Amino acid sequence: MADAGIGARRREGIVKILFVVPAALAIAALFGYPVIKNLVMSFQDYGLRTFFTGRAEWLGAQNYVTVVSESVFSKAVVNTALFTLGSIVGQFVIGMLLALFFHKNFPLNGVLRALFLLPWLLPLIVGSAVWRAILEQDSGIMNVALHSPVPWLTSPRVALISVILVNIWLGIPFNLTLLYSGLQDIPQELYEAGALDGAGGWTAFWHITWPQLRAVVSVTLMLGVIYTLKVLDIILGLTQGGPANATQTISLMSYQHSFVQFKFGQGAALSNILIAISLIFAIVYLRVNRRRIDE
């Protein structure tokens, strides 16, 4: 009888594994192989010639040394950090304020929320092209409205700020959607109990809303950082990394090395550096989140 029970559990375990195998194979084929191929390329002299000869000389860590030694790399690291931090803070703060605003019932609530999703639905290259026309120094509608020729995209001092503002505009719907969904899951009874104790406004937010929303906030910030680190389309469409490398980032450097200079090995090295940064952030997030759960 015991043997029959063990056999049934074993068959059930095999069936569970068989259900997982197709998904695991798909993930390995669609994600695992490109990552491994990219890692191998970063150690090779992989260029246009490789497509014809099929051979790529093994260079070891030379590609990494080369890209890190470039004068623009340090600038790209700083710009990537500033771009990511500025974008995440702006997107999250505005997204949170809008989520709190739409959490209240009022006429046309759903319509307005749907309209806020439009920037998210636009292709990034289209959105950046529209903003490039808006921020044009001579004929852009922004300078026409301000009656002042501000060099939004042509000044090294202003260009990075302009790119960050555009990325904030594009990322607000993502933050709004996740945070609004989290607010909807908070029981109304908590606010009613808080109101009996005199908790309202910001007091209710800090003691009821924020603790209940903390898990959603963590996921929103983590996904936002990982997404923003690899942003390419917006910068490429607005400034192409200029002026004077003022908006140069690691992801843009990787693109330029791979598809402009056709040094695919160096481009792969830069993309792997970006993956490592994202992985470090994800590990830190998971450890902090695990410690918070344990407490």
CORQUI-V252243 format. One line per field, one symbol per residue. psi: psi as a letter, one per 20 degrees, with the letter a starting at -180 (. if undefined). A space follows every 50 residues. Layout:
psi->???
This chain:
psi->ghhhgghghghhhgggghhhgghgggghghggghggghgghijqmoahhh hhhjqpppicjhgggghhiqhighghgghgggggggggggggggggghgh giiqprqkghghhhhiighhhpphhgghhghhhhjpggjqhghghikpmp mgiiphhhghgghggghgghighggggghhhhhhipphhghghhhhjjor chghghiggghhihghgggggghgggghhjpggggghgikiaqlkhkprg hhgggghgigikmhghhhgghhghggghggggggghgggghhgh.
